[in-house]
Protein backbone atom coordinates (compact mmCIF):
# COMPACT_ATOMS: atom_id res chain seq x y z
CA UNK A 1 0.00 0.00 0.00
CA UNK A 2 2.88 2.37 0.75
CA UNK A 3 4.46 1.73 -2.65
CA UNK A 4 1.13 2.22 -4.44
CA UNK A 5 0.50 5.47 -2.60
CA UNK A 6 4.02 6.68 -3.35
CA UNK A 7 3.60 5.87 -7.05
CA UNK A 8 0.31 7.79 -7.19
CA UNK A 9 1.95 10.73 -5.43
CA UNK A 10 4.84 10.78 -7.91
CA UNK A 11 2.53 10.55 -10.94
CA UNK A 12 0.29 13.30 -9.56
CA UNK A 13 3.33 15.51 -9.04
CA UNK A 14 4.61 14.79 -12.56
CA UNK A 15 1.21 15.62 -14.11
CA UNK A 16 1.11 18.88 -12.17
CA UNK A 17 4.60 19.75 -13.43
CA UNK A 18 3.53 18.94 -17.01
CA UNK A 19 0.57 21.33 -16.72
CA UNK A 20 2.81 24.04 -15.26
CA UNK A 21 5.38 23.60 -18.01
CA UNK A 22 2.64 23.75 -20.65
CA UNK A 23 1.58 27.15 -19.32
CA UNK A 24 5.20 28.27 -19.20
CA UNK A 25 5.74 27.11 -22.80
CA UNK A 26 2.67 29.00 -23.99
CA UNK A 27 4.03 32.20 -22.43
CA UNK A 28 7.45 31.61 -23.98
CA UNK A 29 6.01 31.10 -27.47
CA UNK A 30 3.78 34.16 -27.16
CA UNK A 31 6.80 36.26 -26.19
CA UNK A 32 9.46 34.92 -28.56
CA UNK A 33 7.60 33.03 -31.30
CA UNK A 34 9.27 30.34 -33.42
CA UNK A 35 12.21 31.53 -35.46
CA UNK A 36 12.63 28.38 -37.57
CA UNK A 37 11.52 26.63 -40.75
CA UNK A 38 10.30 23.03 -40.93
CA UNK A 39 11.26 20.26 -43.33
CA UNK A 40 14.69 21.49 -44.40
CA UNK A 41 16.90 18.53 -45.29
CA UNK A 42 20.65 18.99 -44.85
CA UNK A 43 21.86 18.06 -48.33
CA UNK A 44 25.50 18.91 -47.62
CA UNK A 45 26.01 17.45 -44.52
CA UNK A 46 20.52 0.23 -42.99
CA UNK A 47 17.00 -0.07 -43.65
CA UNK A 48 16.48 -3.18 -45.89
CA UNK A 49 17.94 -2.27 -49.28
CA UNK A 50 18.92 1.13 -47.89
CA UNK A 51 21.92 3.43 -48.14
CA UNK A 52 23.77 5.28 -45.40
CA UNK A 53 22.70 8.89 -45.03
CA UNK A 54 24.93 11.94 -44.66
CA UNK A 55 25.40 13.22 -41.11
CA UNK A 56 22.26 15.09 -39.92
CA UNK A 57 20.71 14.78 -43.37
CA UNK A 58 17.28 14.19 -41.82
CA UNK A 59 17.31 16.44 -38.72
CA UNK A 60 13.75 15.55 -37.67
CA UNK A 61 14.59 11.93 -36.91
CA UNK A 62 14.63 10.86 -33.25
CA UNK A 63 15.77 7.62 -31.62
CA UNK A 64 13.86 6.06 -28.72
CA UNK A 65 15.48 3.99 -26.00
CA UNK A 66 13.82 2.09 -23.16
CA UNK A 67 16.01 1.35 -20.15
CA UNK A 68 18.84 2.64 -22.41
CA UNK A 69 18.15 0.05 -25.12
CA UNK A 70 17.29 1.24 -28.64
CA UNK A 71 13.94 -0.02 -29.87
CA UNK A 72 12.02 2.53 -32.01
CA UNK A 73 12.20 5.75 -34.01
CA UNK A 74 10.27 9.00 -33.88
CA UNK A 75 9.82 12.32 -35.67
CA UNK A 76 10.30 15.85 -34.34
CA UNK A 77 7.18 17.91 -35.15
CA UNK A 78 7.89 20.93 -32.93
CA UNK A 79 10.16 21.95 -30.07
CA UNK A 80 8.23 19.96 -27.45
CA UNK A 81 6.77 16.89 -29.13
CA UNK A 82 7.90 13.80 -30.99
CA UNK A 83 5.51 11.71 -33.07
CA UNK A 84 5.90 7.94 -33.00
CA UNK A 85 3.88 4.72 -33.28
CA UNK A 86 1.49 3.82 -30.46
CA UNK A 87 2.82 0.26 -30.42
CA UNK A 88 6.22 1.73 -29.46
CA UNK A 89 4.82 3.01 -26.17
CA UNK A 90 1.87 0.75 -25.34
CA UNK A 91 2.36 -0.97 -21.99
CA UNK A 92 5.69 0.74 -21.27
CA UNK A 93 6.67 2.89 -18.30
CA UNK A 94 6.82 6.19 -20.15
CA UNK A 95 9.19 7.76 -17.61
CA UNK A 96 11.87 5.24 -18.70
CA UNK A 97 11.71 6.30 -22.36
CA UNK A 98 14.58 8.52 -23.50
CA UNK A 99 14.67 10.34 -26.84
CA UNK A 100 17.90 11.15 -28.69
CA UNK A 101 18.27 13.81 -31.40
CA UNK A 102 20.87 14.88 -33.97
CA UNK A 103 22.41 11.43 -34.13
CA UNK A 104 23.96 9.55 -37.06
CA UNK A 105 26.12 6.73 -35.69
CA UNK A 106 24.29 5.41 -32.64
CA UNK A 107 27.23 3.11 -31.78
CA UNK A 108 29.70 6.01 -31.43
CA UNK A 109 29.98 6.39 -27.68
CA UNK A 110 32.30 9.41 -27.93
CA UNK A 111 29.56 11.52 -29.56
CA UNK A 112 27.18 13.23 -27.13
CA UNK A 113 23.89 13.81 -28.93
CA UNK A 114 21.01 15.83 -27.51
CA UNK A 115 18.68 13.81 -25.27
CA UNK A 116 15.37 14.38 -23.52
CA UNK A 117 13.22 12.29 -21.22
CA UNK A 118 9.51 11.76 -21.80
CA UNK A 119 7.13 13.38 -19.32
CA UNK A 120 3.86 12.45 -21.02
CA UNK A 121 2.60 9.99 -23.63
CA UNK A 122 -0.53 10.80 -25.64
CA UNK A 123 -1.52 7.66 -27.54
CA UNK A 124 -4.45 7.19 -29.88
CA UNK A 125 -6.94 4.30 -29.54
CA UNK A 126 -4.47 1.71 -30.78
CA UNK A 127 -5.12 -2.04 -30.61
CA UNK A 128 -2.89 -4.94 -31.62
CA UNK A 129 -5.93 -6.70 -33.09
CA UNK A 130 -6.21 -4.37 -36.10
CA UNK A 131 -3.12 -2.11 -35.76
CA UNK A 132 -5.37 0.86 -36.51
CA UNK A 133 -4.64 4.25 -34.93
CA UNK A 134 -0.98 3.33 -34.46
CA UNK A 135 0.14 6.83 -33.53
CA UNK A 136 1.33 8.57 -30.36
CA UNK A 137 2.88 11.83 -29.19
CA UNK A 138 5.73 12.10 -26.70
CA UNK A 139 6.01 15.27 -24.66
CA UNK A 140 9.65 16.06 -23.90
CA UNK A 141 11.09 17.06 -20.54
CA UNK A 142 12.59 20.26 -21.98
CA UNK A 143 12.22 22.30 -25.14
CA UNK A 144 14.46 21.46 -28.07
CA UNK A 145 16.76 24.18 -29.36
CA UNK A 146 16.17 24.16 -33.11
CA UNK A 147 19.46 23.96 -35.04
CA UNK A 148 20.69 22.63 -38.39
CA UNK A 149 21.14 19.23 -36.71
CA UNK A 150 17.74 19.20 -34.96
CA UNK A 151 14.64 20.64 -36.62
CA UNK A 152 11.04 19.55 -37.23
CA UNK A 153 9.55 18.04 -40.34
CA UNK A 154 6.58 19.80 -41.97
CA UNK A 155 3.07 18.40 -41.56
CA UNK A 156 0.80 17.98 -44.61
CA UNK A 157 -1.63 20.73 -45.59
CA UNK A 158 -4.19 18.69 -47.51
CA UNK A 159 -5.88 15.96 -45.48
CA UNK A 160 -7.52 14.55 -48.63
CA UNK A 161 -4.33 13.97 -50.63
CA UNK A 162 -3.42 10.26 -50.98
CA UNK A 163 0.19 10.66 -52.26
CA UNK A 164 -0.32 7.75 -54.65
CA UNK A 165 2.81 7.29 -56.80
CA UNK A 166 4.90 9.74 -54.76
CA UNK A 167 8.48 8.64 -54.05
CA UNK A 168 8.89 8.80 -50.28
CA UNK A 169 11.92 8.25 -48.04
CA UNK A 170 12.06 6.14 -44.89
CA UNK A 171 15.00 6.54 -42.49
CA UNK A 172 16.08 4.65 -39.41
CA UNK A 173 18.57 2.45 -37.58
CA UNK A 174 16.46 -0.68 -37.96
CA UNK A 175 17.56 -4.15 -38.97
CA UNK A 176 18.99 -4.54 -42.48
CA UNK A 177 17.28 -7.92 -42.80
CA UNK A 178 14.87 -10.16 -40.89
CA UNK A 179 17.67 -12.03 -39.13
CA UNK A 180 20.11 -9.11 -38.91
CA UNK A 181 21.04 -6.75 -36.08
CA UNK A 182 20.07 -3.09 -35.93
CA UNK A 183 22.26 -0.76 -37.98
CA UNK A 184 24.81 1.48 -36.25
CA UNK A 185 24.55 4.12 -38.97
CA UNK A 186 21.39 5.90 -40.02
CA UNK A 187 20.06 4.49 -43.29
CA UNK A 188 17.57 5.69 -45.86
CA UNK A 189 15.50 3.96 -48.52
CA UNK A 190 13.27 5.35 -51.27
CA UNK A 191 9.83 3.77 -51.48
CA UNK A 192 6.90 4.54 -53.82
CA UNK A 193 3.50 5.16 -52.23
CA UNK A 194 0.84 2.65 -53.29
CA UNK A 195 -2.87 3.29 -53.47
CA UNK A 196 -4.80 1.46 -50.77
CA UNK A 197 -6.50 -0.60 -53.48
CA UNK A 198 -3.08 -1.70 -54.79
CA UNK A 199 -2.10 -2.63 -51.25
CA UNK A 200 -5.28 -4.64 -50.73
CA UNK A 201 -4.45 -6.59 -53.90
CA UNK A 202 -1.14 -7.83 -52.48
CA UNK A 203 -0.79 -10.89 -50.24
CA UNK A 204 -2.31 -9.05 -47.29
CA UNK A 205 -5.88 -9.87 -46.28
CA UNK A 206 -7.88 -7.00 -47.75
CA UNK A 207 -9.59 -6.09 -44.49
CA UNK A 208 -6.21 -5.55 -42.80
CA UNK A 209 -5.60 -2.38 -44.85
CA UNK A 210 -7.70 0.48 -43.43
CA UNK A 211 -8.21 4.02 -44.72
CA UNK A 212 -5.99 5.40 -41.96
CA UNK A 213 -3.07 3.31 -43.24
CA UNK A 214 -0.67 3.91 -46.10
CA UNK A 215 1.42 1.33 -47.98
CA UNK A 216 4.83 1.93 -49.54
CA UNK A 217 7.33 -0.32 -51.26
CA UNK A 218 7.80 -2.73 -54.14
CA UNK A 219 5.15 -5.44 -53.71
CA UNK A 220 6.23 -7.47 -56.74
CA UNK A 221 9.93 -7.70 -55.94
CA UNK A 222 10.28 -6.81 -52.26
CA UNK A 223 13.83 -6.27 -50.98
CA UNK A 224 13.54 -2.57 -50.08
CA UNK A 225 11.57 -2.00 -46.90
CA UNK A 226 11.61 -0.85 -43.29
CA UNK A 227 12.26 -3.47 -40.59
CA UNK A 228 12.53 -4.10 -36.84
CA UNK A 229 13.75 -0.98 -35.05
CA UNK A 230 12.37 1.39 -37.69
CA UNK A 231 8.92 1.36 -36.07
CA UNK A 232 7.64 4.81 -35.16
CA UNK A 233 10.03 6.50 -37.57
CA UNK A 234 9.14 8.86 -40.43
CA UNK A 235 8.10 8.27 -44.01
CA UNK A 236 8.52 11.68 -45.64
CA UNK A 237 8.56 13.17 -49.13
CA UNK A 238 10.03 16.23 -50.79
CA UNK A 239 7.59 18.94 -51.83
CA UNK A 240 7.90 21.29 -54.79
CA UNK A 241 9.50 23.90 -52.50
CA UNK A 242 12.29 21.39 -51.62
CA UNK A 243 11.05 20.98 -48.06
CA UNK A 244 9.92 17.66 -46.59
CA UNK A 245 6.56 16.77 -45.12
CA UNK A 246 5.58 13.75 -43.07
CA UNK A 247 3.35 11.23 -44.85
CA UNK A 248 3.49 8.20 -42.59
CA UNK A 249 4.67 6.64 -39.34
CA UNK A 250 6.34 3.22 -39.64
CA UNK A 251 3.73 0.81 -38.28
CA UNK A 252 3.67 -2.85 -39.34
CA UNK A 253 4.24 -5.45 -42.03
CA UNK A 254 4.82 -9.16 -42.53
CA UNK A 255 8.53 -9.83 -42.54
CA UNK A 256 10.93 -7.30 -44.05
CA UNK A 257 11.30 -6.75 -47.77
CA UNK A 258 9.20 -9.78 -48.68
CA UNK A 259 7.58 -9.85 -52.11
CA UNK A 260 3.84 -9.31 -51.81
CA UNK A 261 4.09 -7.56 -48.45
CA UNK A 262 4.88 -3.82 -48.71
CA UNK A 263 5.44 -1.83 -45.54
CA UNK A 264 2.35 -0.41 -43.83
CA UNK A 265 2.39 3.05 -42.25
CA UNK A 266 -0.01 5.16 -40.22
CA UNK A 267 -1.43 7.77 -42.62
CA UNK A 268 -0.59 11.14 -41.05
CA UNK A 269 -3.21 13.13 -43.00
CA UNK A 270 -5.92 11.25 -41.08
CA UNK A 271 -4.62 12.63 -37.78
CA UNK A 272 -3.70 16.26 -38.53
CA UNK A 273 -6.23 17.81 -36.14
CA UNK A 274 -5.38 15.28 -33.41
CA UNK A 275 -1.64 15.99 -33.78
CA UNK A 276 -1.94 19.78 -33.84
CA UNK A 277 -4.36 19.89 -30.91
CA UNK A 278 -2.40 17.56 -28.64
CA UNK A 279 0.95 19.16 -29.53
CA UNK A 280 -0.37 22.71 -29.23
CA UNK A 281 1.92 23.58 -26.30
CA UNK A 282 4.93 23.18 -28.58
CA UNK A 283 6.07 25.79 -31.09
CA UNK A 284 5.55 24.78 -34.72
CA UNK A 285 8.12 26.14 -37.18
CA UNK A 286 7.09 28.24 -40.17
CA UNK A 287 5.76 26.19 -43.08
C-alpha positions, 0 to 999 in steps of 0.5 A: 500500500505504501508503494502504491501510494508513493507511485500515485503521489509521484505521478500526480506531481509529474502531471502537475509539473507537465501542466505548469510547463505547458503554461510556461511554454505558452508564455514563452512562445507568445513572447518569442515566437518560433524563429525556424523553418520546418522540413529542411533537409541537410543536403550537404552534410541500414534499412532493408535495401537502404543506403547510409545517409549523410550526417544530420541529413534528416534532422527531424529523426529521433531515436527512442530507448527504453532502459537505455536500449534502442527499440524505435524511431520517432519524428520531431514535429515541434520543439516539445513533441515527438511523433511515434507509433502507439505500439512503441509506447503501449504498456511501457513505463513512459518515464523510462523512455529517453529520446535522442536527437541529432544522431547519425552513428548510434554506436559512437559512444564518444559523440554526445547527442542531444537527449530528452526524457519523456514526461507524457505519452498521448496515444491514440486508440491503438489495438494490436488486433487491427493495428489501426490508430498506431500513432502517439505523441511524446512530450519532452522534458525540456524544449528542443533548441532548433538547429541545423542538426535538430529541426522539425519536419513539416506536416501535410496541408491537404488531409484529402491527398493520398500521395499515390505514386509519390516517391517517399523516403524512410529513415532509421537504424532498424535491422537490415534484414529479418535475421540481422542486427540493428544498424549502427549508422542511419540508413535511408530507402526510397519507397513509392506510395501505393494506393490502398487498393493496390495494397489490398491486392497484395498478399495481405488480407484486404480487411487488414488495410484500413483508410488510416493506413498507407502502404509503400514499397515494391510489392512485386519484388520486395527487398527494399523495406523498413524493418525491426527498429524502424517502427515509429520513424518517419516516411517523408517526401520532398515537396515542390519547395524542396522541403519535406513533409511527413506522410506516414509513421512506420507501423507494421508489415509481414517480414521485411522486404518480402515480395507481396508484403509492402510496408504499412504506415499510419497515414498522417493526414488522417490525424492532422487535427489530433496531432496539432491539438495535442501538440499545441503547447509546442512551437511549430516552425514556419511552413 
